[in-house]
């Protein structure tokens, strides 16, 4: 079971909204919309993706990492390292 199982439906709804935003961006470019308007929508789409990523990260920490830490050992260190790497990727993005 994925760590985000309890939030799966909400995450899927968010991703579908983001998909619609991306289609809207494509349409704006195809229709030669004003650059600043397109950039504003790109920023909104990025913010929506970041928000979704934070939900996934929180669920991962609360479920997968917490369970591994309780068990201890190499698995715990691996899960904490994995989460740290994911956080680093999000910060760089």
C-alpha positions as CSV (number, residue, x, y, z in Angstrom):
1,X,0.0,0.0,0.0
2,X,1.3,3.5,-0.9
3,X,1.9,5.9,1.9
4,X,-0.6,8.4,0.3
5,X,-3.4,5.8,0.0
6,X,-5.7,7.8,2.4
7,X,-5.2,10.9,0.2
8,X,-5.2,9.2,-3.2
9,X,-8.5,10.5,-4.4
10,X,-7.7,14.1,-3.4
11,X,-4.3,13.8,-5.0
12,X,-5.8,12.5,-8.3
13,X,-8.3,15.4,-8.3
14,X,-5.5,17.9,-7.8
15,X,-3.5,16.3,-10.6
16,X,-6.5,16.4,-12.9
17,X,-6.9,20.1,-12.2
18,X,-3.2,20.7,-12.9
19,X,-3.6,18.8,-16.1
20,X,-6.4,21.2,-17.1
21,X,-4.1,24.1,-16.2
22,X,-1.4,22.8,-18.5
23,X,-3.9,22.3,-21.3
24,X,-5.0,25.9,-20.7
25,X,-1.4,27.1,-20.9
26,X,-1.0,25.3,-24.2
27,X,-4.2,26.9,-25.5
28,X,-3.0,30.3,-24.4
29,X,0.3,29.9,-26.3
30,X,-1.5,28.6,-29.4
31,X,-3.8,31.7,-29.2
32,X,-0.8,34.0,-28.8
33,X,-1.9,35.2,-25.3
34,X,0.1,38.1,-23.7
35,X,3.4,36.8,-22.3
36,X,2.8,38.0,-18.8
37,X,-0.6,36.3,-18.7
38,X,1.0,33.0,-19.7
39,X,3.8,33.4,-17.2
40,X,1.2,34.1,-14.5
41,X,-0.5,30.8,-15.3
42,X,2.8,29.0,-15.4
43,X,3.5,30.3,-11.9
44,X,0.1,29.1,-10.7
45,X,0.7,25.7,-12.2
46,X,4.1,25.4,-10.6
47,X,2.5,26.3,-7.2
48,X,-0.2,23.7,-7.7
49,X,2.4,21.0,-8.4
50,X,4.5,22.1,-5.4
51,X,1.4,21.9,-3.2
52,X,0.7,18.4,-4.5
53,X,4.3,17.4,-3.9
54,X,4.2,18.6,-0.3
55,X,1.1,16.5,0.3
56,X,2.8,13.4,-1.1
57,X,5.9,14.2,1.0
58,X,4.0,14.6,4.2
59,X,2.1,11.4,3.6
60,X,5.4,9.6,2.9
61,X,7.0,11.0,6.1
62,X,3.9,10.1,8.2
63,X,3.6,6.6,6.9
64,X,6.6,5.0,5.1
65,X,9.4,6.8,7.0
66,X,7.7,6.6,10.4
67,X,7.1,2.9,10.0
68,X,10.7,2.3,8.9
69,X,12.0,4.4,11.9
70,X,10.0,2.3,14.3
71,X,11.5,-0.8,12.8
72,X,14.9,0.7,12.9
73,X,18.1,-0.6,11.3
74,X,19.2,-0.1,7.7
75,X,15.7,0.3,6.4
76,X,15.1,3.3,8.7
77,X,18.3,5.0,7.5
78,X,17.4,4.2,3.9
79,X,13.9,5.7,4.2
80,X,15.2,8.9,5.9
81,X,17.9,9.2,3.2
82,X,15.3,8.7,0.5
83,X,13.1,11.4,2.0
84,X,16.0,13.8,2.4
85,X,16.9,13.3,-1.3
86,X,13.2,14.0,-2.3
87,X,13.2,17.2,-0.2
88,X,16.4,18.3,-1.9
89,X,14.9,17.7,-5.3
90,X,11.8,19.7,-4.4
91,X,13.9,22.6,-3.1
92,X,16.0,22.7,-6.3
93,X,12.9,22.6,-8.5
